[in-house]
């Protein structure tokens, strides 16, 4: 099985009342942390309203992140194409690719917040078609074409980029939610998918049928799509125990749900919940077995949830954890650390050879220790002084064994022989 990559999706959803300057700094620190922990991808969104989603330019933020990271890939998650002239988007992505040393990933969408489109006087009915149109133009520009293009909302006049991406093939994805629009665009252009609604119950239920839209569209347009380029978003907060994970995140989860999803956004179907316990039960009760929109539990819970989602969807290439502020900074960072330390190696089988080695030795420990102890005894008995000292040690060991006491002292290798170990 191909290795599953891991990353984060930072919208962000930061609670109101905090310093935006420090929020930006904290997000850069998250990029640095995930880079050190070995995560593969870091995606950042574009939003212009609501107060909570306060990164307006993912390209600008990611250029800063490139300066404090070394290996993690940096993706726009996403650039809302109807808000921009396609030529400027292409230029910014090229510059980001060079400034990051070839780590840029280009994610696009139609724009998620109705309040953003309203401020820019963009008709929501045009947004998905404009994303599609802009995507086709940007791909041509990034491939080095020079051309003229007339649209009802932008114009290119004999336009071509003066610098091309550092990467030969910059990764590209389109956002997809419950509707088939995103998957259809991905198939049309043969690019990847970022399933941003997969951290909701409705989104999870839609995933099994979503990929077929991409494959059907790809066949129609003479393209191919690869599940390795399908990024699925999940929400989690992980701690050593389910009880600790719940305690750390339950009030932050309630604040995010009530004050943002309900009070500010007014998401369809979202209702104010006064009891944090009730909301927790709706969203995350039961860990992996709960089947909810989030995993609030242990590394084992998240491992099981990811494997279940792989089976449900038929397979994907990247898991993105939705960056949330449900817990405090220290517990949130510990959550990312636990995922890197235990979840990622378990999902990808990295620790399987180590476990097999441990099992091999455990099954043969009697045989192996007997041989090692016999070798030690042979050398000891060949020296008169060593043999005398060994006699005293053996008496002490026999006394401990008679009392059925444990020997807690670690000794490298085979250790000392027991009283019944034969000398060679």
N, C-alpha and C positions, 0 to 999 in steps of 0.2 A: 504494500500500500504506500502511495506517495505521501511524503511528509506534509502534514497540515501546518500552514503558517499561522502565526498569531500576531495580533496588533490591537490598536485601540481606535475608536472613533470619538473624537472630541468635538462636540457640536459648537461650543460647550453649553451646559445648562448650569450656570453659576447662580446661586441665590442672590437676591437683591440685598443691598446693605453693606457689601464688602467693597474694599477699594479695588477699582478696575485695574489700577497699576499693579497691585499685588496679585490679582487674578491672572493677568498676563504672565507675570513672573512665575507663578505656581505652575501654569501650564507648560512653560518652557522647562521647568524642573521635572515635570512628568515626562517630557520627551527625553530628557537626559537619563532619567531613571530607567525607562523602558529600553533605551539603547543599551545601557549597561547590563540589564537583565536578559538581553538576547531576543527581545521581541523583534518582529520582522517589519512591521508597518505602523505608521502614525498618520492618521487621517484627521483633517481639520475642516470644519464647515464655514460657510459664508452666510451671515445674517445681519440685518440692519435695523432690527426693532425687537421689542418685547423686554429689553433690559437684561434678561437672563442669557440670551445667546449673543455674546458681545464681541465676537471676532468678525470684523467686517471684511477682511482680506486674508484668506487662507494662504495665498502666495507670500504675502508680506510676513505673516507669522512664521511660515515654514522656512523662509530665508533666515530668520533669526534662529529657528530650531536647528538649522543646518550648521550653524556656527558652534553649537554646544553638543552636537552628536557626531558619531563617526560612521556608523554602518546602517542604522535603521532607515528604511525607505520612507519618504515624506510625500503624502498625498493630499490633494485638494478634495475635501469630502463634503460638499462639492462646490465648484464654481457654478453659480446660477446663470447660465448662458444668456437668457433673455435680458439680463440686466446690463450686458456689456457688448461692445463692438467685438466681433470675433477676432479681428486682427490684433487688438490689444491683449486679448486673452492668450493667443498663441505666443505673442512676444514675451509675456510675463512667465509663461510656462517654460519657454526656452531659457530665459535668464535664471529661473529657479533651478533648472536642471544643471546648468553650469555652476552656479553658486553652491549647489549641494554635492558636486562631484558625481553627477549622474545618478542621483537617488530620487528624482522627482517622479511622481505618479499623477496622472491627470484624470481627476474625477469630475463629472459634470451632472447637472440636474436642471430642472425647469424653474426651481425656486420653491421653497417649502412654505414660507410664511406669507399668508395673504396680506399682512400688513406691509411687508416689503414691497410687494407688487403694487399695492395701492399708492404708496408714497412715490413710486416711480411712474405712476399712471399707466401701468401695464395691465391689459385685459387678461385675466386668468385663463380665458378660453384660448388665448394664443400661445401660452407659455410652452406647452409641450411640443407644438409644431416648431416654435422658434428654437427650442433646444436642438431638435432634430436638424433643422436647417443649418444652425451655427456649427454643429458637430461636423457635418460634412465639409464645410468650408475650412474649419480649423485643421482637420486631418490633412487636407490638401496642402495647406500652408506648412504644416510641420514636415511634410514630405518633400518640401522644397519647390513646389510649383509656384509659378507666377501667373496670375490670371485676373480678369475683371469679372465682377459679380454684382448684379443688381437685385436688391431685395426691397420689400416695402418698409423695412426698418433699419437697414444698413446698406452701404455701398463700398465695394472695393474697385479701385481703378488701377489696373496693371500692378497689382500688389504682390509682393513676395518678401519673405523674411530675410534679413541680412545676416542672421545667425541661425543655424539649425540646432536641434537638441544635441546634447553631448551623447546621449544614448542612441544607439542605432534604432531601437524600437521602444520608445517610452510607453510604459504600461498605461492603458486607458480603461476607465470604467464609467458606467452610467448608473445613477441612482435608480433603484426600483423599490416600489412599495407594494401595495396590494393589487393595483391596476396593472395591466399587461404593458403599459407604455414603455417603461424603462427596459424591460426584457426585449421588447420589439426593437428598440433603438440599438441595444447591444448586438442583437442578431444581424441587424442591417449593416452594421459597420465592423462586425467581427471583433468586438471588444469585450471587456469583462463587465461584471455586474457587482454593484454594492447594494445588497438587500437591507435597506435601512429600517424596514418595518418588521423585521424578523424578531425584534425584541418585544413585540406585542402578541397577545394570544391570537388575534386575527391574522397577523402576519405569519406566525408559525403555521397556522392551518392552511395558508395559501401557498406556502413554499413548495410542497410536492408538485403542484401543477405549474409553478412559475417558470421553471427552466424550459419546459416544453415550448413556451412562447418564444424564448430566445432561439431554440433550435429550429422552430418553424420559420421564423423570420430570416435566420441565417440561410436556410435552404432556399428561400424565396429570392434572396439577393446574392446567391453564389458565394456565401461566406461560411466560415466555421466558427463555432464557439467551443470553449474548453472549460469544463467544470473547475479546473485548477484556478481559473480566473474569476470564480464566483466567490464573493466575499459575503459572509453571513454575519449579521450583528447579533450579539447576545448581551443581556444585562446581568451583572453579578456583583455580589460582595462576598468575599471569601475570608473565613477565619479558621482557627484550629478546631472549633466546634460549631454546630448549628446554633447553639444557644448564644455563643459569643457573637457570631455573625449577625444574628437577629438583634441582639442588644445594641450593637454598634450602629446599625443602619436603620432601625425601624422608625425613628422620629424624623430622620432626614428623608426617608422615603415618603413619609406622610407630607412633609413640607413641600417636597418637589411635586407630588401629585396634586395636592390641594391648591397651593399658591401659584404654581405655574400651569400645569395641565388644565386645571379647572378655572381658577380665578383669572389668569392672564390670557391663556390661549382659548379656553372654552372648547377643548377638543370634543367632537361629537361622541356621546356616550360616556364621557368622563363625569363623575359625580363627586361632590365633596363628601369626604368620609371623616367623621369626627373621631372615631376610634382607631388608633394606629394598629391595634391588633387585628381588627377587621380588615383593614387595607392590606396588612401583611399576609393574611390568609388568602385574600383575593389574588395577590401578586406572586407570592413566593412560598407559600406553606408547603412543607413536605420535601424541600430540596429538589433533587432531580425527579423524584416520583410525583411531585406536585403538578407538573405539567403547566405551570404558570408562565408568566412573561419574564421572570427573573429567577436566578439561582442565588439564594441567600443561604449559605451553608458552608460546607467543607470542600477541600479539594476533590475528595471522592464524589461529592454531589455534582460538581461541575464536570468532572471526567465523564460520569454517566450521562449527564445531559447532552454533552457534545457528541458522544457516541450515538445516543438516541437520535439526535438531530441529523447526524450523518446518514443513519439508516432511513429516517423519514424522508429526507430530501433526495436520496440517491447519491449523495456525495457533493462536496464543495472543497475549495482549496484553502480558504482563509477564514479564521474565526476572529472577529473584531469585538472586543469588549467595549461596551458603551461607557465612556468616562462619566461617572456621576459623582455628586457630592453628598451622598446619603450618609457617609460616615465622616469622621474628622480626618484631617490630613494624614496623621500618622497611621491610623487604621486603614485608610485607603491605600496608602503606599504599601503597607504590609499585605493587603489583599493582592495587589499586583505581584508582589514578591512570591507569595504562596502559589499563585498560578504559574509563574515561571519556574519555580523550584519543584513543583509536584505535578501540576496538571499537564503542562506541555510535554515533559518527557514521558509521562504515562500514555497520553493520547498517541504520541508518535512512536512508542516502543523503544525509546532511547535506553531505558533502564532494563529492558528485557534480557540482554546478555549478562548484565550484572546479577540479575535475579537467578538466571540459569546457572551461573557460576556458583552462587551461594547454595543453590539446591544440590548441585553436584557434590560440593564439599560436604554438606550436611548429611547426604545419603551415605557417604563413605568415611565419616569422621572417626568411627571406631578403628577401622583399618588404617587410616592415615595417621592417627595419633599413636596407635600402637607401634607402628614402624618408626616414627620419629622418636618416641620415648625409648624404644629399644636401642636406637643409635646413641642417644644421650647416655643411657646407662652403660653402654659398652665403653665409652670414653671415660666415664667416671670410675668404673671399676678397675680400669687400667692404671689408676694412680692411687697410691696408698692413702695419702692425705685427703684426697678428694672423696675416696670411698668412706673414710671415717666421718667426714663432714656430712656425707650423704646419709649415713646411718642415723645421725641425729635428725636430719630433715625428714627421713622416712618415718621415724618414731612419732614426730609431730603430726605428720600427715595421717598416720594410722589412728592417732588419738582423735583428730578432727573427724575422720570418717566414722569412727565408732560412735561419736556423738551426732552423726549425720549433719555436721555443720558444713555450710557452703564455703568454698574458697573463693573470695571475691577478688583476689590479686591477679592482675593481668600479667602474663608472661609471653613474650613473643615466641613465634614458632610453635613447636610441639609442647613446650612447657616441660615441667618435671615429670618423670615417670611416677606412676602410682606404685603401691607396695607390691602389687601382683604383676608388675611389668617384668618380663624375663630379660636377663642380660644376655648379650650375644657372646 
